[in-house]
Structures are given as C-alpha cells and as structure tokens.
Amino acid sequence: ARVLRAVMKRLNEATTIPQVASAVVEDIMIALGADAGFLAFVTRDADDRPSAIEAVRIAGYEDEVSARYAHVPVVPDRPISQVALTGAAIFVDSPEHWRSEWPRATIDIGALGFHSFTAVPIKVGERVVAALSFSFRHPHHFDSATRVFLATLAEQCALALERVRLH
C-alpha cells in the first residue's frame, strides 16, 4: 500500500507522458524487484483493432532488445500482443511456461536471461490503450496480492495517461 501510494502521488503530479512512464516503470521495477520494465502504447488501425505496440519507456533490457521492441506489429503469438488483443493480464513463472504458451515468439525470455515475466493491460474503459510489463532474472511468484497490486497500478496509470492526454 505504501508503494502504491507513492506511485499514485507521482502519477498525480505528472504532467507529461515521460513522467507517467518513469513513475510506472522505474518505481514499480523497484517495488516488485523486477530487473526490466516496459510501457508501450497500443496503436490502432482504421477498423479500430490493435495494430502496433509503440514503446514509451523501456528499462533494464539490453540496447539491442530495446531497439527491437521499440515498435512492433501486433501479432497474436506474442505476449504483449495478446494483452493488447484480449485485455487480459498474463503471468509467466518460468521459461518453460513461456515456451509452452508462445513457442513462436521471436525471442525467448530464457535466452535474454530472464526467468519470469508479467504483462498487464492499461485500459481506458474497456479499450486497451497501453501495456505494461516486467521481467525478472530470478523466479518470481505472482501471488494474488501482486496481481491485485498490478491491476490497481494499471488503473491508476490509465487515469494518469488520460489526464495528461486531455491536458
């Protein structure tokens, strides 16, 4: 609760998208003990379907990986794409789990040196406007408290992004 209050304070004070992204990615990486984090907007095609993922803030990944994922099309067999398409959070507790769920993903979390991964949708209403993800080099269990924390954070991030957009 203390961490969430601190992040919410920073989000309430944020007046730019980079400030929102910094508060969400970097503060939550520390709170969760994550080694890398990613916040990206979901762009839409003419039919209002998710079409691409545009990175806003990437932290903790190698430069090559960050560059590769700065702008990617939404493809159904990738985890962040799945979040954009379904609006449902994903929690991956091992490289084996990753390989069984996304065998055709362009890069494997194990190959990057990560063990666990999570991605949550950032929604305005029912529309996914962004995705937030965190990677962990060591095993990480996503218990119910962590899942509720991430869902609450996603809601607060959506409010902050919408407030900045309207401002």
N, CA and C atoms as an extended XYZ file, in Angstrom:
501
Properties=species:S:1:pos:R:3:atomname:S:1:resname:S:1:resid:I:1 pbc="F F F"
N         0.830       -1.191        0.000 N   ALA     1
C         0.000        0.000        0.000 CA  ALA     1
C         0.871        1.250        0.000 C   ALA     1
N         1.977        1.213        0.768 N   ARG     2
C         2.886        2.356        0.818 CA  ARG     2
C         3.476        2.655       -0.550 C   ARG     2
N         3.904        1.609       -1.254 N   VAL     3
C         4.483        1.780       -2.587 CA  VAL     3
C         3.431        2.315       -3.549 C   VAL     3
N         2.234        1.751       -3.496 N   LEU     4
C         1.171        2.205       -4.380 CA  LEU     4
C         0.845        3.674       -4.124 C   LEU     4
N         0.790        4.086       -2.870 N   ARG     5
C         0.525        5.499       -2.556 CA  ARG     5
C         1.619        6.396       -3.130 C   ARG     5
N         2.872        5.971       -3.013 N   ALA     6
C         3.985        6.774       -3.534 CA  ALA     6
C         3.910        6.896       -5.054 C   ALA     6
N         3.601        5.787       -5.712 N   VAL     7
C         3.479        5.823       -7.176 CA  VAL     7
C         2.292        6.699       -7.579 C   VAL     7
N         1.175        6.551       -6.866 N   MET     8
C        -0.003        7.362       -7.178 CA  MET     8
C         0.291        8.844       -6.991 C   MET     8
N         1.064        9.183       -5.980 N   LYS     9
C         1.448       10.588       -5.771 CA  LYS     9
C         2.231       11.093       -6.971 C   LYS     9
N         3.207       10.319       -7.431 N   ARG    10
C         3.984       10.726       -8.612 CA  ARG    10
C         3.108       10.812       -9.852 C   ARG    10
N         2.170        9.863      -10.002 N   LEU    11
C         1.277        9.904      -11.158 CA  LEU    11
C         0.380       11.137      -11.111 C   LEU    11
N        -0.092       11.496       -9.933 N   ASN    12
C        -0.944       12.678       -9.801 CA  ASN    12
C        -0.197       13.966      -10.108 C   ASN    12
N         1.099       13.971       -9.861 N   GLU    13
C         1.920       15.148      -10.125 CA  GLU    13
C         2.432       15.192      -11.567 C   GLU    13
N         2.357       14.085      -12.268 N   ALA    14
C         2.888       14.003      -13.632 CA  ALA    14
C         2.080       14.867      -14.588 C   ALA    14
N         2.791       15.601      -15.433 N   THR    15
C         2.130       16.436      -16.434 CA  THR    15
C         2.520       16.047      -17.863 C   THR    15
N         3.416       15.054      -17.978 N   THR    16
C         3.839       14.594      -19.296 CA  THR    16
C         3.825       13.066      -19.331 C   THR    16
N         3.752       12.525      -20.532 N   ILE    17
C         3.784       11.071      -20.681 CA  ILE    17
C         5.108       10.486      -20.175 C   ILE    17
N         6.264       11.100      -20.463 N   PRO    18
C         7.506       10.545      -19.901 CA  PRO    18
C         7.508       10.507      -18.373 C   PRO    18
N         6.895       11.488      -17.717 N   GLN    19
C         6.821       11.460      -16.258 CA  GLN    19
C         5.949       10.302      -15.777 C   GLN    19
N         4.832       10.081      -16.444 N   VAL    20
C         3.963        8.949      -16.101 CA  VAL    20
C         4.733        7.645      -16.308 C   VAL    20
N         5.380        7.517      -17.462 N   ALA    21
C         6.116        6.294      -17.785 CA  ALA    21
C         7.226        6.025      -16.780 C   ALA    21
N         7.944        7.049      -16.393 N   SER    22
C         9.023        6.885      -15.422 CA  SER    22
C         8.475        6.411      -14.079 C   SER    22
N         7.409        7.037      -13.618 N   ALA    23
C         6.815        6.643      -12.332 CA  ALA    23
C         6.369        5.200      -12.365 C   ALA    23
N         5.705        4.818      -13.430 N   VAL    24
C         5.155        3.467      -13.503 CA  VAL    24
C         6.259        2.427      -13.682 C   VAL    24
N         7.122        2.616      -14.643 N   VAL    25
C         8.125        1.590      -14.939 CA  VAL    25
C         9.193        1.512      -13.849 C   VAL    25
N         9.865        2.610      -13.581 N   GLU    26
C        11.001        2.535      -12.669 CA  GLU    26
C        10.599        2.296      -11.223 C   GLU    26
N         9.570        2.978      -10.749 N   ASP    27
C         9.165        2.779       -9.355 CA  ASP    27
C         8.648        1.362       -9.122 C   ASP    27
N         7.916        0.845      -10.063 N   ILE    28
C         7.348       -0.490       -9.879 CA  ILE    28
C         8.412       -1.568      -10.069 C   ILE    28
N         9.398       -1.325      -10.925 N   MET    29
C        10.513       -2.271      -11.015 CA  MET    29
C        11.142       -2.448       -9.634 C   MET    29
N        11.354       -1.348       -8.944 N   ILE    30
C        11.956       -1.408       -7.608 CA  ILE    30
C        11.015       -2.120       -6.638 C   ILE    30
N         9.741       -1.739       -6.665 N   ALA    31
C         8.770       -2.324       -5.728 CA  ALA    31
C         8.627       -3.829       -5.906 C   ALA    31
N         8.631       -4.287       -7.161 N   LEU    32
C         8.451       -5.711       -7.441 CA  LEU    32
C         9.760       -6.497       -7.388 C   LEU    32
N        10.879       -5.784       -7.439 N   GLY    33
C        12.159       -6.466       -7.556 CA  GLY    33
C        12.405       -6.943       -8.974 C   GLY    33
N        11.780       -6.270       -9.939 N   ALA    34
C        11.938       -6.637      -11.352 CA  ALA    34
C        13.279       -6.123      -11.866 C   ALA    34
N        13.782       -6.796      -12.880 N   ASP    35
C        15.055       -6.408      -13.481 CA  ASP    35
C        14.880       -5.598      -14.757 C   ASP    35
N        13.681       -5.618      -15.323 N   ALA    36
C        13.412       -4.858      -16.534 CA  ALA    36
C        11.927       -4.508      -16.575 C   ALA    36
N        11.618       -3.415      -17.270 N   GLY    37
C        10.229       -2.996      -17.403 CA  GLY    37
C         9.984       -2.314      -18.726 C   GLY    37
N         8.714       -2.256      -19.108 N   PHE    38
C         8.344       -1.792      -20.442 CA  PHE    38
C         6.941       -1.200      -20.378 C   PHE    38
N         6.758        0.003      -20.882 N   LEU    39
C         5.436        0.604      -21.046 CA  LEU    39
C         5.321        1.007      -22.499 C   LEU    39
N         4.237        0.578      -23.134 N   ALA    40
C         4.062        0.876      -24.560 CA  ALA    40
C         2.608        1.191      -24.863 C   ALA    40
N         2.415        2.120      -25.804 N   PHE    41
C         1.075        2.418      -26.290 CA  PHE    41
C         0.653        1.386      -27.322 C   PHE    41
N        -0.636        1.155      -27.393 N   VAL    42
C        -1.215        0.290      -28.417 CA  VAL    42
C        -1.830        1.212      -29.471 C   VAL    42
N        -1.314        1.139      -30.696 N   THR    43
C        -1.903        1.923      -31.774 CA  THR    43
C        -2.937        1.071      -32.488 C   THR    43
N        -3.852        1.729      -33.184 N   ARG    44
C        -4.980        1.025      -33.803 CA  ARG    44
C        -5.038        1.315      -35.288 C   ARG    44
N        -5.632        0.345      -36.022 N   ASP    45
C        -5.789        0.513      -37.460 CA  ASP    45
C        -7.101        1.243      -37.755 C   ASP    45
N        -7.427        1.389      -39.026 N   ALA    46
C        -8.631        2.110      -39.439 CA  ALA    46
C        -9.910        1.462      -38.920 C   ALA    46
N        -9.865        0.154      -38.645 N   ASP    47
C       -11.034       -0.555      -38.111 CA  ASP    47
C       -11.028       -0.603      -36.583 C   ASP    47
N       -10.133        0.184      -35.955 N   ASP    48
C       -10.017        0.287      -34.504 CA  ASP    48
C        -9.538       -1.002      -33.839 C   ASP    48
N        -8.782       -1.812      -34.563 N   ARG    49
C        -8.173       -3.010      -33.990 CA  ARG    49
C        -6.732       -2.698      -33.605 C   ARG    49
N        -6.223       -3.301      -32.527 N   PRO    50
C        -4.811       -3.092      -32.178 CA  PRO    50
C        -3.913       -3.476      -33.351 C   PRO    50
N        -3.006       -2.565      -33.720 N   SER    51
C        -2.150       -2.847      -34.870 CA  SER    51
C        -0.661       -2.816      -34.556 C   SER    51
N        -0.254       -2.034      -33.555 N   ALA    52
C         1.175       -1.947      -33.236 CA  ALA    52
C         1.361       -1.599      -31.766 C   ALA    52
N         2.564       -1.920      -31.303 N   ILE    53
C         2.998       -1.595      -29.950 CA  ILE    53
C         4.121       -0.571      -30.085 C   ILE    53
N         3.949        0.611      -29.459 N   GLU    54
C         4.924        1.699      -29.524 CA  GLU    54
C         5.489        1.945      -28.132 C   GLU    54
N         6.754        1.652      -27.939 N   ALA    55
C         7.372        1.802      -26.621 CA  ALA    55
C         7.382        3.256      -26.171 C   ALA    55
N         7.065        3.460      -24.901 N   VAL    56
C         7.137        4.775      -24.272 CA  VAL    56
C         8.340        4.810      -23.335 C   VAL    56
N         8.529        3.731      -22.575 N   ARG    57
C         9.653        3.631      -21.648 CA  ARG    57
C        10.095        2.186      -21.564 C   ARG    57
N        11.380        1.964      -21.781 N   ILE    58
C        11.986        0.638      -21.662 CA  ILE    58
C        13.164        0.777      -20.708 C   ILE    58
N        13.234       -0.085      -19.711 N   ALA    59
C        14.337       -0.022      -18.751 CA  ALA    59
C        14.804       -1.430      -18.407 C   ALA    59
N        16.118       -1.614      -18.320 N   GLY    60
C        16.679       -2.875      -17.854 CA  GLY    60
C        16.979       -3.911      -18.915 C   GLY    60
N        16.592       -3.658      -20.157 N   TYR    61
C        16.883       -4.593      -21.246 CA  TYR    61
C        18.132       -4.124      -21.988 C   TYR    61
N        18.805       -5.053      -22.643 N   GLU    62
C        19.946       -4.700      -23.489 CA  GLU    62
C        19.476       -3.730      -24.575 C   GLU    62
N        20.376       -2.867      -25.033 N   ASP    63
C        20.019       -1.872      -26.056 CA  ASP    63
C        19.448       -2.520      -27.313 C   ASP    63
N        20.016       -3.649      -27.722 N   GLU    64
C        19.548       -4.344      -28.926 CA  GLU    64
C        18.104       -4.811      -28.766 C   GLU    64
N        17.768       -5.337      -27.608 N   VAL    65
C        16.407       -5.796      -27.334 CA  VAL    65
C        15.465       -4.599      -27.281 C   VAL    65
N        15.890       -3.528      -26.621 N   SER    66
C        15.066       -2.327      -26.544 CA  SER    66
C        14.775       -1.778      -27.940 C   SER    66
N        15.786       -1.734      -28.786 N   ALA    67
C        15.591       -1.229      -30.152 CA  ALA    67
C        14.661       -2.144      -30.944 C   ALA    67
N        14.798       -3.447      -30.762 N   ARG    68
C        13.981       -4.406      -31.498 CA  ARG    68
C        12.496       -4.261      -31.162 C   ARG    68
N        12.214       -3.921      -29.895 N   TYR    69
C        10.820       -3.856      -29.447 CA  TYR    69
C        10.284       -2.436      -29.290 C   TYR    69
N        10.987       -1.446      -29.801 N   ALA    70
C        10.522       -0.067      -29.712 CA  ALA    70
C         9.232        0.139      -30.515 C   ALA    70
N         9.116       -0.557      -31.612 N   HIS    71
C         7.909       -0.508      -32.450 CA  HIS    71
C         7.745       -1.878      -33.106 C   HIS    71
N         6.677       -2.587      -32.741 N   VAL    72
C         6.423       -3.906      -33.320 CA  VAL    72
C         4.940       -4.027      -33.679 C   VAL    72
N         4.643       -4.785      -34.713 N   PRO    73
C         3.231       -5.017      -35.039 CA  PRO    73
C         2.583       -5.944      -34.015 C   PRO    73
N         1.287       -5.816      -33.865 N   VAL    74
C         0.543       -6.731      -33.002 CA  VAL    74
C         0.395       -8.038      -33.768 C   VAL    74
N         0.949       -9.092      -33.184 N   VAL    75
C         0.937      -10.429      -33.766 CA  VAL    75
C         0.407      -11.384      -32.697 C   VAL    75
N        -0.616      -12.175      -33.000 N   PRO    76
C        -1.271      -12.985      -31.972 CA  PRO    76
C        -0.381      -13.917      -31.155 C   PRO    76
N         0.769      -14.320      -31.653 N   ASP    77
C         1.571      -15.289      -30.898 CA  ASP    77
C         2.681      -14.645      -30.069 C   ASP    77
N         2.489      -13.382      -29.669 N   ARG    78
C         3.431      -12.694      -28.798 CA  ARG    78
C         2.712      -12.245      -27.530 C   ARG    78
N         3.366      -12.312      -26.384 N   PRO    79
C         2.689      -11.986      -25.121 CA  PRO    79
C         2.113      -10.571      -25.053 C   PRO    79
N         2.895       -9.558      -25.395 N   ILE    80
C         2.372       -8.180      -25.315 CA  ILE    80
C         1.225       -8.000      -26.300 C   ILE    80
N         1.324       -8.616      -27.460 N   SER    81
C         0.225       -8.561      -28.426 CA  SER    81
C        -1.030       -9.198      -27.850 C   SER    81
N        -0.861      -10.314      -27.148 N   GLN    82
C        -2.007      -10.982      -26.541 CA  GLN    82
C        -2.701      -10.054      -25.551 C   GLN    82
N        -1.936       -9.328      -24.766 N   VAL    83
C        -2.506       -8.374      -23.815 CA  VAL    83
C        -3.284       -7.295      -24.577 C   VAL    83
N        -2.710       -6.783      -25.667 N   ALA    84
C        -3.381       -5.748      -26.463 CA  ALA    84
C        -4.667       -6.273      -27.092 C   ALA    84
N        -4.651       -7.515      -27.540 N   LEU    85
C        -5.813       -8.095      -28.220 CA  LEU    85
C        -6.913       -8.542      -27.269 C   LEU    85
N        -6.537       -9.091      -26.112 N   THR    86
C        -7.535       -9.670      -25.211 CA  THR    86
C        -7.890       -8.778      -24.031 C   THR    86
N        -6.986       -7.871      -23.657 N   GLY    87
C        -7.217       -7.050      -22.484 CA  GLY    87
C        -7.035       -7.806      -21.185 C   GLY    87
N        -6.419       -8.983      -21.246 N   ALA    88
C        -6.201       -9.795      -20.050 CA  ALA    88
C        -4.714       -9.809      -19.686 C   ALA    88
N        -4.422       -9.750      -18.404 N   ALA    89
C        -3.044       -9.811      -17.927 CA  ALA    89
C        -2.489      -11.219      -18.111 C   ALA    89
N        -1.172      -11.300      -18.248 N   ILE    90
C        -0.514      -12.600      -18.312 CA  ILE    90
C         0.588      -12.653      -17.256 C   ILE    90
N         0.788      -13.841      -16.728 N   PHE    91
C         1.798      -14.074      -15.699 CA  PHE    91
C         2.546      -15.337      -16.077 C   PHE    91
N         3.848      -15.214      -16.284 N   VAL    92
C         4.692      -16.332      -16.719 CA  VAL    92
C         5.719      -16.587      -15.625 C   VAL    92
N         5.679      -17.782      -15.053 N   ASP    93
C         6.563      -18.056      -13.925 CA  ASP    93
C         7.835      -18.817      -14.272 C   ASP    93
N         8.040      -19.164      -15.554 N   SER    94
C         9.270      -19.866      -15.920 CA  SER    94
C         9.486      -19.792      -17.427 C   SER    94
N        10.743      -19.988      -17.867 N   PRO    95
C        10.991      -20.048      -19.312 CA  PRO    95
C        10.217      -21.190      -19.975 C   PRO    95
N        10.010      -22.283      -19.266 N   GLU    96
C         9.255      -23.411      -19.827 CA  GLU    96
C         7.798      -23.021      -20.066 C   GLU    96
N         7.230      -22.292      -19.132 N   HIS    97
C         5.862      -21.784      -19.289 CA  HIS    97
C         5.786      -20.874      -20.516 C   HIS    97
N         6.784      -19.979      -20.673 N   TRP    98
C         6.854      -19.084      -21.834 CA  TRP    98
C         6.858      -19.905      -23.126 C   TRP    98
N         7.743      -20.896      -23.200 N   ARG    99
C         7.873      -21.696      -24.428 CA  ARG    99
C         6.600      -22.474      -24.743 C   ARG    99
N         5.893      -22.935      -23.712 N   SER   100
C         4.652      -23.689      -23.968 CA  SER   100
C         3.526      -22.779      -24.433 C   SER   100
N         3.478      -21.539      -23.931 N   GLU   101
C         2.414      -20.601      -24.313 CA  GLU   101
C         2.713      -19.879      -25.631 C   GLU   101
N         3.975      -19.513      -25.853 N   TRP   102
C         4.357      -18.726      -27.030 CA  TRP   102
C         5.554      -19.348      -27.742 C   TRP   102
N         5.379      -20.533      -28.304 N   PRO   103
C         6.519      -21.214      -28.936 CA  PRO   103
C         7.074      -20.464      -30.155 C   PRO   103
N         6.266      -19.610      -30.758 N   ARG   104
C         6.743      -18.876      -31.942 CA  ARG   104
C         7.107      -17.430      -31.644 C   ARG   104
N         7.156      -17.056      -30.357 N   ALA   105
C         7.578      -15.698      -30.009 CA  ALA   105
C         8.985      -15.487      -30.546 C   ALA   105
N         9.246      -14.286      -31.048 N   THR   106
C        10.518      -14.037      -31.726 CA  THR   106
C        11.731      -14.159      -30.822 C   THR   106
N        11.528      -13.993      -29.529 N   ILE   107
C        12.657      -14.133      -28.611 CA  ILE   107
C        12.153      -14.772      -27.323 C   ILE   107
N        12.955      -15.589      -26.736 N   ASP   108
C        12.600      -16.339      -25.543 CA  ASP   108
C        13.133      -15.615      -24.312 C   ASP   108
N        12.321      -15.521      -23.252 N   ILE   109
C        12.798      -14.822      -22.057 CA  ILE   109
C        14.029      -15.507      -21.463 C   ILE   109
N        14.098      -16.826      -21.563 N   GLY   110
C        15.267      -17.541      -21.059 CA  GLY   110
C        16.531      -17.152      -21.799 C   GLY   110
N        16.416      -16.954      -23.114 N   ALA   111
C        17.573      -16.549      -23.912 CA  ALA   111
C        18.056      -15.157      -23.515 C   ALA   111
N        17.172      -14.332      -22.981 N   LEU   112
C        17.545      -12.995      -22.537 CA  LEU   112
C        18.070      -12.989      -21.102 C   LEU   112
N        18.001      -14.140      -20.449 N   GLY   113
C        18.473      -14.237      -19.085 CA  GLY   113
C        17.405      -13.982      -18.039 C   GLY   113
N        16.149      -14.008      -18.459 N   PHE   114
C        15.049      -13.788      -17.522 CA  PHE   114
C        14.355      -15.099      -17.214 C   PHE   114
N        13.752      -15.167      -16.034 N   HIS   115
C        13.057      -16.366      -15.602 CA  HIS   115
C        11.543      -16.181      -15.619 C   HIS   115
N        11.069      -15.027      -15.137 N   SER   116
C         9.636      -14.779      -15.003 CA  SER   116
C         9.269      -13.477      -15.700 C   SER   116
N         7.981      -13.341      -16.008 N   PHE   117
C         7.507      -12.204      -16.810 CA  PHE   117
C         6.032      -11.957      -16.509 C   PHE   117
N         5.640      -10.705      -16.525 N   THR   118
C         4.227      -10.364      -16.444 CA  THR   118
C         3.931       -9.202      -17.374 C   THR   118
N         2.718       -9.171      -17.881 N   ALA   119
C         2.253       -8.047      -18.699 CA  ALA   119
C         0.800       -7.781      -18.344 C   ALA   119
N         0.482       -6.506      -18.157 N   VAL   120
C        -0.879       -6.117      -17.800 CA  VAL   120
C        -1.371       -5.048      -18.763 C   VAL   120
N        -2.669       -5.085      -19.071 N   PRO   121
C        -3.223       -4.060      -19.954 CA  PRO   121
C        -3.487       -2.764      -19.195 C   PRO   121
N        -3.323       -1.669      -19.885 N   ILE   122
C        -3.713       -0.351      -19.380 CA  ILE   122
C        -4.951        0.017      -20.196 C   ILE   122
N        -6.088        0.120      -19.512 N   LYS   123
C        -7.352        0.320      -20.210 CA  LYS   123
C        -7.995        1.655      -19.850 C   LYS   123
N        -8.600        2.265      -20.854 N   VAL   124
C        -9.498        3.393      -20.653 CA  VAL   124
C       -10.862        2.842      -21.030 C   VAL   124
N       -11.717        2.670      -20.042 N   GLY   125
C       -12.961        1.929      -20.266 CA  GLY   125
C       -12.587        0.483      -20.532 C   GLY   125
N       -13.091       -0.066      -21.610 N   GLU   126
C       -12.740       -1.440      -21.991 CA  GLU   126
C       -11.663       -1.479      -23.070 C   GLU   126
N       -11.211       -0.324      -23.507 N   ARG   127
C       -10.239       -0.228      -24.598 CA  ARG   127
C        -8.812       -0.279      -24.055 C   ARG   127
N        -8.006       -1.197      -24.574 N   VAL   128
C        -6.599       -1.292      -24.183 CA  VAL   128
C        -5.841       -0.190      -24.919 C   VAL   128
N        -5.266        0.737      -24.144 N   VAL   129
C        -4.527        1.856      -24.730 CA  VAL   129
C        -3.016        1.680      -24.597 C   VAL   129
N        -2.617        0.794      -23.685 N   ALA   130
C        -1.190        0.570      -23.460 CA  ALA   130
C        -1.008       -0.778      -22.776 C   ALA   130
N         0.247       -1.191      -22.692 N   ALA   131
C         0.594       -2.424      -21.987 CA  ALA   131
C         1.825       -2.146      -21.132 C   ALA   131
N         1.858       -2.783      -19.986 N   LEU   132
C         2.944       -2.621      -19.035 CA  LEU   132
C         3.484       -4.006      -18.722 C   LEU   132
N         4.808       -4.167      -18.796 N   SER   133
C         5.366       -5.486      -18.499 CA  SER   133
C         6.621       -5.374      -17.651 C   SER   133
N         6.905       -6.461      -16.942 N   PHE   134
C         8.091       -6.547      -16.102 CA  PHE   134
C         8.711       -7.929      -16.263 C   PHE   134
N        10.050       -7.969      -16.277 N   SER   135
C        10.793       -9.223      -16.391 CA  SER   135
C        11.694       -9.381      -15.171 C   SER   135
N        11.887      -10.638      -14.770 N   PHE   136
C        12.639      -10.973      -13.563 CA  PHE   136
C        13.712      -12.001      -13.902 C   PHE   136
N        14.942      -11.772      -13.463 N   ARG   137
C        16.038      -12.709      -13.713 CA  ARG   137
C        15.947      -13.947      -12.828 C   ARG   137
N        15.250      -13.832      -11.707 N   HIS   138
C        15.092      -14.948      -10.777 CA  HIS   138
C        13.624      -15.359      -10.727 C   HIS   138
N        13.330      -16.565      -10.269 N   PRO   139
C        11.923      -16.989      -10.165 CA  PRO   139
C        11.102      -15.973       -9.358 C   PRO   139
N         9.949      -15.684       -9.870 N   HIS   140
C         9.043      -14.743       -9.201 CA  HIS   140
C         7.639      -15.332       -9.212 C   HIS   140
N         7.062      -15.433       -8.040 N   HIS   141
C         5.702      -15.954       -7.904 CA  HIS   141
C         4.725      -14.778       -7.898 C   HIS   141
N         3.739      -14.822       -8.781 N   PHE   142
C         2.750      -13.757       -8.883 CA  PHE   142
C         1.525      -14.142       -8.047 C   PHE   142
N         1.624      -13.890       -6.738 N   ASP   143
C         0.522      -14.235       -5.847 CA  ASP   143
C        -0.651      -13.269       -6.057 C   ASP   143
N        -1.743      -13.529       -5.372 N   SER   144
C        -2.947      -12.714       -5.576 CA  SER   144
C        -2.712      -11.258       -5.183 C   SER   144
N        -1.907      -11.001       -4.157 N   ALA   145
C        -1.628       -9.621       -3.756 CA  ALA   145
C        -0.862       -8.882       -4.857 C   ALA   145
N         0.103       -9.555       -5.485 N   THR   146
C         0.861       -8.939       -6.577 CA  THR   146
C        -0.047       -8.671       -7.767 C   THR   146
N        -0.931       -9.591       -8.067 N   ARG   147
C        -1.857       -9.416       -9.194 CA  ARG   147
C        -2.815       -8.248       -8.959 C   ARG   147
N        -3.320       -8.127       -7.735 N   VAL   148
C        -4.202       -7.001       -7.397 CA  VAL   148
C        -3.416       -5.691       -7.457 C   VAL   148
N        -2.184       -5.698       -6.946 N   PHE   149
C        -1.320       -4.518       -6.994 CA  PHE   149
C        -1.121       -4.068       -8.440 C   PHE   149
N        -0.791       -4.999       -9.330 N   LEU   150
C        -0.566       -4.648      -10.736 CA  LEU   150
C        -1.849       -4.162      -11.413 C   LEU   150
N        -2.978       -4.762      -11.092 N   ALA   151
C        -4.254       -4.316      -11.670 CA  ALA   151
C        -4.587       -2.899      -11.199 C   ALA   151
N        -4.350       -2.628       -9.931 N   THR   152
C        -4.599       -1.285       -9.393 CA  THR   152
C        -3.654       -0.274      -10.024 C   THR   152
N        -2.398       -0.659      -10.160 N   LEU   153
C        -1.421        0.203      -10.808 CA  LEU   153
C        -1.838        0.506      -12.245 C   LEU   153
N        -2.304       -0.506      -12.965 N   ALA   154
C        -2.741       -0.311      -14.349 CA  ALA   154
C        -3.894        0.684      -14.421 C   ALA   154
N        -4.833        0.591      -13.490 N   GLU   155
C        -5.952        1.542      -13.453 CA  GLU   155
C        -5.451        2.964      -13.211 C   GLU   155
N        -4.538        3.117      -12.276 N   GLN   156
C        -4.002        4.446      -11.971 CA  GLN   156
C        -3.174        4.996      -13.133 C   GLN   156
N        -2.444        4.125      -13.798 N   CYS   157
C        -1.670        4.536      -14.975 CA  CYS   157
C        -2.608        5.016      -16.079 C   CYS   157
N        -3.709        4.303      -16.300 N   ALA   158
C        -4.685        4.701      -17.313 CA  ALA   158
C        -5.244        6.082      -17.007 C   ALA   158
N        -5.584        6.313      -15.750 N   LEU   159
C        -6.115        7.625      -15.358 CA  LEU   159
C        -5.083        8.722      -15.594 C   LEU   159
N        -3.838        8.465      -15.230 N   ALA   160
C        -2.783        9.462      -15.424 CA  ALA   160
C        -2.529        9.743      -16.897 C   ALA   160
N        -2.471        8.684      -17.712 N   LEU   161
C        -2.255        8.883      -19.160 CA  LEU   161
C        -3.409        9.664      -19.783 C   LEU   161
N        -4.624        9.341      -19.383 N   GLU   162
C        -5.793       10.045      -19.932 CA  GLU   162
C        -5.796       11.507      -19.479 C   GLU   162
N        -5.441       11.763      -18.226 N   ARG   163
C        -5.378       13.142      -17.734 CA  ARG   163
C        -4.328       13.939      -18.510 C   ARG   163
N        -3.156       13.355      -18.724 N   VAL   164
C        -2.096       14.036      -19.486 CA  VAL   164
C        -2.553       14.265      -20.924 C   VAL   164
N        -3.204       13.269      -21.521 N   ARG   165
C        -3.694       13.416      -22.899 CA  ARG   165
C        -4.689       14.564      -23.005 C   ARG   165
N        -5.602       14.649      -22.067 N   LEU   166
C        -6.604       15.716      -22.087 CA  LEU   166
C        -6.001       17.080      -21.795 C   LEU   166
N        -4.943       17.090      -20.999 N   HIS   167
C        -4.283       18.363      -20.645 CA  HIS   167
C        -3.580       18.918      -21.847 C   HIS   167
